[in-house]
């Protein structure tokens, strides 16, 4: 069995009566963070499948429109209509890839590939067709005159729009024939007062056959309503036990309670929806999504986050592979120097904690004498941070002469490029910490485990070992997890080189 998977938390089991047994909030938080990548990948996959199906169906509808126009020009529907069509529409009309590209661009710009009811919005579809039909008509405007172009434009917009509306409405019916309604529905957990949750669960947006499958609600009132899975105070545990992929906030909640729900849902990679209300929370971007005519406020965008995670992993793979190739000669020289400097292995392997509390073996060039870990307990008094969760010693007596130089220039961390390539770490992220420290973590500290640990991060570019306060380290890691984006990663990578050159806080 892979060592990193030993001791991994298992989800609590729901009893036959529907009640969810409660566990520790810290364990629930870890479980949610372990489940987050799976949820995000599933949301991204759903978005990809939706996009592929709609693009394929749109192109098929365009082909059908072309066939219809050719039949009309050939007189299949009567010679008078055929003669009129031949006068207005030139031969080869709507053929070629140019109009297909213009149509896809028009539909993309007008948002008809978005989630919810947008794909069936006849107004958006009309605007998309109008934009697509206008793009190729710039040249004919000067050669055929305004009148002929306007007639051609109107016919193009009308025919393609009618075809797309019919195709988009047919997609849902075909989907119902191919896949039983509700088979791909997402398990959905509601949070709020009992009456508000029942009202939301009964709305068309969550009815049978929709994208969501209600599995219960968590009550915010002190007196639990009949059928409630539990109280909102235990929400992280209840969410972890339920396995829900979507959380719906019903009614008005106190800011503190609402923030706790947002944090738990973000940690679990869940889609977070709310019935319309005013929301102003850091790291949450409200977006109205219509489902069967019901407006829902999406407080997270897991499909976008999922795409960003794909990009992040792609950058990690490419960056670590290039880094290993470029740094190979330097790493070879360092390996030889370590062998000549002191007895012992070249690489130092240490069990660290990564995404969702998973253990993995982190690689570094050995900078201490062989067996130095045994002496760590007797050196506790030298830890200048006075916090066992941040074990830092200036002029550590265990560090070799070569090791001190490797640490100052962060060259000892080059082998972690292999950890990045293997998927245990990322180029940018919170620093991995010791498994033994988890027992001293409070629930708010566990948010730092919501992202893959990184070779560099906000902590490294803002002081490295000069940051002595564990709460400050946690704050920087939480800030990174909350604000995470591909652009933030690139910014941190760009700031890492000056931080290494300054050598501030490196020991």
C-alpha positions in Angstrom: 0.0 0.0 0.0 1.2 3.5 -0.8 2.5 5.1 2.4 0.8 8.4 1.7 -2.6 6.7 1.9 -2.2 5.1 5.2 -4.3 6.5 8.0 -6.4 8.6 5.6 -9.7 9.7 7.0 -12.8 7.8 5.9 -16.1 9.5 5.5 -18.5 9.0 8.5 -21.3 6.5 7.7 -24.9 7.7 7.7 -27.3 5.6 9.8 -30.3 3.9 8.3 -32.6 6.5 9.9 -31.0 9.3 7.9 -29.1 10.9 10.8 -25.5 11.8 10.2 -23.1 10.7 13.0 -20.8 13.5 14.1 -17.0 13.5 14.3 -14.4 16.1 15.1 -14.6 19.3 13.2 -10.9 19.1 12.3 -11.3 15.6 10.9 -14.3 16.8 8.9 -12.3 19.7 7.5 -9.5 17.4 6.4 -12.0 15.1 4.7 -13.6 18.0 2.9 -10.2 19.2 1.6 -9.3 15.7 0.5 -12.6 15.5 -1.4 -12.2 19.0 -3.0 -10.0 18.0 -6.0 -12.4 15.2 -6.9 -15.4 17.6 -6.8 -13.6 20.3 -8.8 -12.6 17.7 -11.5 -16.2 16.6 -11.7 -17.5 20.1 -12.1 -14.9 20.8 -14.7 -15.8 17.6 -16.5 -19.5 18.5 -16.5 -18.6 21.9 -18.0 -16.4 20.3 -20.6 -19.1 17.8 -21.6 -21.7 20.6 -21.8 -19.4 22.7 -24.1 -18.5 19.8 -26.4 -22.1 18.6 -26.7 -23.4 22.1 -27.5 -20.7 22.9 -30.0 -21.2 19.6 -31.8 -25.0 20.1 -31.8 -24.6 23.7 -33.0 -22.4 22.6 -35.9 -24.9 19.8 -36.8 -27.7 22.4 -36.8 -25.6 24.6 -39.1 -25.1 21.7 -41.5 -28.8 21.1 -41.4 -29.5 24.7 -42.3 -27.0 24.5 -45.2 -28.8 21.4 -46.5 -32.2 23.1 -46.2 -30.9 26.2 -48.2 -29.5 23.9 -50.9 -32.8 22.1 -51.2 -34.7 25.3 -51.4 -32.4 26.7 -54.1 -32.8 23.4 -56.0 -36.6 23.9 -56.1 -37.5 21.1 -53.7 -40.1 23.3 -52.0 -41.3 24.8 -55.3 -39.6 26.5 -58.2 -40.9 30.1 -57.4 -39.2 29.8 -53.9 -36.1 28.2 -55.5 -35.8 31.1 -58.0 -36.2 33.7 -55.3 -33.6 31.9 -53.1 -31.1 31.7 -56.0 -31.5 35.5 -56.6 -30.9 36.4 -52.9 -28.5 33.8 -51.7 -25.4 33.1 -53.8 -24.2 29.6 -54.6 -22.2 28.0 -51.8 -23.9 30.2 -49.2 -23.0 29.3 -45.5 -20.4 26.8 -46.8 -16.8 26.7 -45.5 -15.4 27.0 -42.0 -15.5 30.8 -41.9 -19.2 31.0 -41.0 -18.9 28.1 -38.6 -16.1 29.9 -36.7 -18.1 33.2 -36.8 -21.1 31.4 -35.4 -19.1 29.8 -32.5 -17.5 33.1 -31.7 -20.9 34.8 -31.7 -22.5 32.2 -29.4 -19.5 32.3 -27.1 -19.5 36.1 -26.8 -23.2 36.2 -26.0 -22.7 33.6 -23.3 -24.9 30.8 -24.7 -22.3 28.2 -23.7 -22.6 29.2 -20.0 -24.3 27.2 -17.3 -28.0 27.1 -16.4 -30.7 28.3 -18.8 -28.4 30.4 -21.0 -28.2 27.7 -23.6 -31.9 27.9 -24.1 -32.2 31.7 -23.9 -33.7 32.6 -27.3 -32.7 36.2 -26.9 -29.0 35.3 -26.4 -29.2 32.8 -29.3 -30.6 35.5 -31.6 -27.8 38.0 -30.6 -25.2 35.3 -31.2 -26.6 34.5 -34.7 -26.9 38.2 -35.5 -23.3 38.8 -34.6 -22.1 35.7 -36.5 -24.1 36.7 -39.6 -22.6 40.2 -39.5 -19.0 39.1 -39.3 -18.7 37.7 -42.9 -20.8 40.4 -44.6 -18.3 43.3 -44.5 -16.9 42.5 -48.0 -20.2 41.9 -49.7 -21.5 45.2 -48.4 -19.2 47.0 -50.8 -19.7 44.7 -53.8 -23.4 43.9 -53.7 -24.9 47.0 -52.1 -26.7 47.6 -48.8 -30.2 46.3 -49.9 -29.0 42.9 -51.0 -26.8 42.5 -48.0 -29.7 43.4 -45.6 -32.0 40.8 -47.2 -29.2 38.2 -47.1 -28.4 39.1 -43.5 -32.0 38.9 -42.3 -32.5 35.4 -44.0 -29.2 34.2 -42.4 -30.1 35.3 -38.9 -33.6 34.0 -39.1 -32.7 30.6 -40.5 -29.7 29.9 -38.3 -31.5 31.2 -35.2 -34.5 29.0 -35.8 -32.3 26.0 -36.3 -30.3 26.7 -33.1 -33.4 27.3 -31.0 -34.8 23.9 -32.2 -31.5 22.2 -31.7 -30.9 23.6 -28.2 -34.5 22.5 -27.1 -33.9 19.1 -28.6 -30.6 18.6 -26.8 -32.4 18.3 -23.4 -34.9 15.8 -24.9 -32.1 13.7 -26.4 -30.2 13.8 -23.1 -33.3 12.5 -21.4 -33.6 9.6 -23.8 -29.9 8.7 -23.5 -29.5 9.2 -19.8 -32.3 8.7 -17.3 -33.4 12.0 -15.7 -31.6 12.4 -12.4 -28.9 9.9 -13.1 -26.2 12.6 -13.3 -27.8 14.9 -10.7 -25.5 16.4 -8.0 -26.2 15.6 -4.4 -27.3 18.9 -2.9 -27.4 20.0 0.8 -29.5 22.9 1.9 -28.7 25.2 4.8 -31.2 27.6 6.5 -34.3 27.5 8.6 -36.6 24.5 8.0 -39.4 26.3 6.2 -36.9 28.2 3.9 -35.1 25.0 3.0 -38.3 23.0 2.3 -39.5 25.9 0.1 -36.2 25.9 -1.9 -36.2 22.1 -2.2 -39.7 22.3 -3.7 -38.8 24.9 -6.3 -38.5 23.9 -10.0 -34.7 24.5 -9.9 -34.4 21.4 -7.6 -37.3 19.3 -8.9 -36.9 15.8 -10.1 -35.1 15.6 -13.4 -33.1 18.8 -12.7 -29.3 19.0 -12.3 -29.6 18.7 -8.5 -30.7 16.0 -6.2 -31.8 17.3 -2.7 -30.4 15.0 0.1 -31.5 17.0 3.1 -31.0 20.2 5.0 -29.1 21.6 7.9 -31.1 23.8 10.2 -30.0 27.2 11.5 -32.7 27.4 14.1 -32.0 26.3 17.7 -35.0 24.0 17.7 -34.3 21.6 14.8 -37.1 21.2 12.3 -38.4 17.6 11.7 -36.2 15.8 9.1 -33.1 18.1 9.6 -29.8 16.4 9.4 -28.4 18.5 12.2 -27.6 22.0 13.3 -25.5 24.5 11.4 -22.9 24.5 14.2 -21.9 21.0 13.0 -22.0 22.0 9.3 -18.4 20.9 8.3 -19.0 17.5 9.8 -22.5 17.2 8.2 -21.2 18.3 4.8 -18.3 15.8 5.0 -20.6 13.0 6.0 -23.3 13.7 3.4 -20.9 13.7 0.4 -22.8 16.6 -1.1 -21.2 18.3 -4.1 -23.6 21.4 -4.0 -24.5 23.6 -1.0 -27.6 25.9 -1.2 -28.0 28.7 1.3 -31.6 29.5 2.0 -32.8 32.7 3.6 -30.8 35.3 5.5 -28.0 34.0 7.8 -25.8 35.8 10.2 -22.5 36.9 8.7 -20.5 34.6 11.0 -22.6 31.6 10.2 -22.6 32.4 6.5 -18.8 32.8 6.5 -18.4 29.4 8.1 -20.6 27.8 5.4 -18.6 29.5 2.7 -15.3 28.3 4.2 -16.5 24.7 4.5 -18.0 24.6 1.0 -14.8 26.1 -0.5 -12.7 23.6 1.4 -14.7 20.7 0.0 -14.7 22.1 -3.6 -18.5 22.2 -3.5 -20.6 24.4 -5.7 -22.1 27.0 -3.5 -25.5 28.5 -4.4 -27.8 31.0 -2.7 -31.3 32.1 -3.2 -30.9 35.8 -4.1 -29.4 37.9 -1.3 -26.8 40.6 -0.9 -23.3 39.1 -0.5 -20.1 40.8 0.2 -17.4 38.3 1.3 -13.8 38.3 0.4 -12.9 35.7 -2.1 -16.5 35.1 -3.2 -17.8 36.4 -6.5 -21.6 36.3 -6.8 -22.9 35.3 -10.2 -26.6 34.9 -11.0 -27.4 31.5 -12.7 -30.9 30.8 -13.9 -32.2 27.2 -13.4 -35.7 26.5 -14.9 -36.6 30.1 -14.5 -35.5 30.4 -10.9 -32.6 32.8 -10.2 -29.8 31.3 -8.1 -26.7 33.2 -6.9 -23.6 31.1 -7.5 -21.0 32.2 -4.9 -18.2 30.1 -6.2 -17.3 29.1 -9.8 -16.0 25.5 -9.4 -16.0 24.9 -13.1 -13.7 27.9 -13.6 -11.6 26.8 -10.6 -11.5 23.3 -12.1 -10.1 24.7 -15.4 -7.6 26.7 -13.4 -6.5 23.6 -11.6 -5.9 21.9 -14.9 -3.8 24.8 -16.1 -1.9 24.9 -12.8 -1.1 21.2 -13.1 0.0 21.7 -16.7 2.3 24.5 -15.6 3.6 22.4 -12.8 4.4 19.5 -15.2 6.0 21.7 -17.8 7.8 23.9 -15.3 9.2 21.0 -13.3 10.3 19.0 -16.3 12.1 22.0 -17.8 13.6 22.8 -14.3 14.9 19.2 -13.9 16.5 19.4 -17.4 18.1 22.8 -16.8 19.2 22.1 -13.3 20.5 18.6 -13.9 24.2 19.7 -14.3 24.0 21.8 -11.1 22.3 19.0 -9.2 25.0 16.6 -10.3 27.7 18.9 -9.0 25.8 19.4 -5.7 25.4 15.6 -5.3 29.2 15.1 -5.8 30.0 17.9 -3.4 27.7 16.5 -0.7 29.4 13.1 -1.0 32.8 14.7 -0.6 31.7 17.1 2.2 30.3 14.6 4.7 29.3 10.9 5.0 25.7 10.0 4.3 23.2 9.9 1.5 22.9 12.7 -1.0 19.1 13.1 -0.7 17.1 13.6 2.5 13.6 12.1 2.5 11.2 13.4 5.0 7.5 12.6 5.6 5.4 15.8 5.2 1.7 16.6 5.0 0.2 17.8 1.8 -3.2 18.4 0.2 -6.0 17.3 2.5 -3.6 15.9 5.1 -2.0 13.3 2.8 1.5 12.2 3.7 4.3 12.1 1.1 8.0 11.9 1.0 9.5 15.3 0.4 13.0 15.3 -1.2 15.8 17.7 -0.4 19.6 17.7 -0.7 21.0 16.6 2.6 22.3 19.7 4.4 22.8 18.2 7.9 25.0 15.4 9.1 23.6 11.9 8.7 21.1 11.1 11.5 20.5 14.7 12.5 16.8 14.1 13.0 17.6 12.0 16.2 19.1 15.1 17.8 16.0 17.4 17.2 14.3 16.8 20.6 17.4 17.9 22.6 17.6 21.1 20.5 14.1 22.3 21.2 15.4 25.1 23.5 17.3 26.6 20.6 14.2 27.1 18.5 14.0 30.9 18.3 10.3 30.9 17.3 9.3 29.2 20.6 6.7 27.4 18.6 7.2 23.6 17.9 5.1 24.1 14.7 7.9 26.4 13.4 11.2 24.8 14.2 13.9 27.2 13.2 17.4 27.4 14.6 20.0 30.0 13.7 23.4 28.5 13.2 22.0 25.0 13.6 24.9 22.8 14.8 23.7 19.9 12.8 24.1 21.8 9.4 27.2 21.0 7.4 29.5 23.6 5.9 28.2 22.9 2.4 24.6 22.6 3.7 24.7 26.1 5.1 25.5 27.5 1.6 22.9 25.3 -0.1 20.3 26.6 2.4 21.2 30.2 1.9 20.7 29.9 -1.9 17.7 27.5 -1.5 19.6 25.0 -3.7 18.8 22.2 -1.2 15.2 22.3 -2.5 15.9 21.6 -6.2 15.0 17.9 -5.8 11.5 19.0 -5.0 11.1 19.5 -8.7 10.6 15.7 -8.8 7.9 16.0 -6.1 6.2 18.6 -8.4 6.5 16.4 -11.4 5.1 13.4 -9.5 2.1 15.5 -8.4 2.7 15.6 -4.6 3.7 19.2 -4.7 3.2 22.3 -6.9 5.6 25.0 -7.9 3.6 27.5 -5.8 1.6 26.8 -2.7 1.7 26.6 1.1 4.8 25.0 2.5 4.3 21.3 3.7 4.5 20.7 7.4 5.0 17.7 9.7 2.2 15.3 10.3 3.0 15.4 14.1 2.1 19.1 14.1 -1.5 18.4 12.9 -2.6 17.5 16.5 -1.8 21.1 17.5 -3.7 22.6 14.6 -7.0 24.4 15.2 -9.7 24.2 12.6 -8.8 27.6 11.0 -5.3 26.3 10.5 -6.4 23.5 8.3 -7.3 25.7 5.4 -3.6 25.7 4.5 -4.1 22.1 3.6 -6.6 23.0 0.9 -4.0 23.4 -1.8 -1.0 21.3 -2.8 2.1 22.4 -1.0 4.6 24.4 -3.0 8.3 24.9 -3.5 7.6 28.6 -3.1 4.7 30.7 -1.9 3.7 33.9 -0.2 5.6 32.9 3.0 8.8 32.5 1.1 8.6 35.8 -0.8 7.6 37.7 2.3 10.3 36.8 4.6 11.0 33.0 4.7 12.5 32.1 8.1 12.3 35.8 9.3 8.5 35.1 9.8 8.5 33.8 13.4 4.8 33.8 14.2 3.0 30.7 13.2 -0.3 32.6 13.0 1.4 34.9 10.4 2.5 31.9 8.4 -1.1 30.5 8.5 -2.5 33.9 7.5 -0.2 34.0 4.4 -1.2 30.4 3.5 -4.9 31.2 4.0 -4.5 34.3 1.9 -2.9 32.3 -0.9 -5.7 29.6 -0.8 -8.4 32.3 -0.8 -6.9 34.4 -3.6 -5.5 31.6 -5.7 -5.3 32.0 -9.4 -2.9 31.1 -12.1 -1.8 34.8 -12.3 -1.0 34.8 -8.6 1.2 31.8 -9.1 3.1 33.5 -11.9 3.5 36.6 -9.7 4.9 34.6 -6.8 7.3 32.7 -9.1 8.5 36.1 -10.4 9.1 37.4 -6.9 10.9 34.2 -5.8 14.1 34.9 -7.7 14.7 38.3 -6.1 13.8 36.8 -2.7 16.4 34.0 -3.2 19.1 36.5 -4.4 18.5 38.7 -1.3 18.9 35.6 0.9 16.8 37.2 3.5 15.6 34.8 6.2 17.3 31.8 4.6 19.0 29.4 7.1 
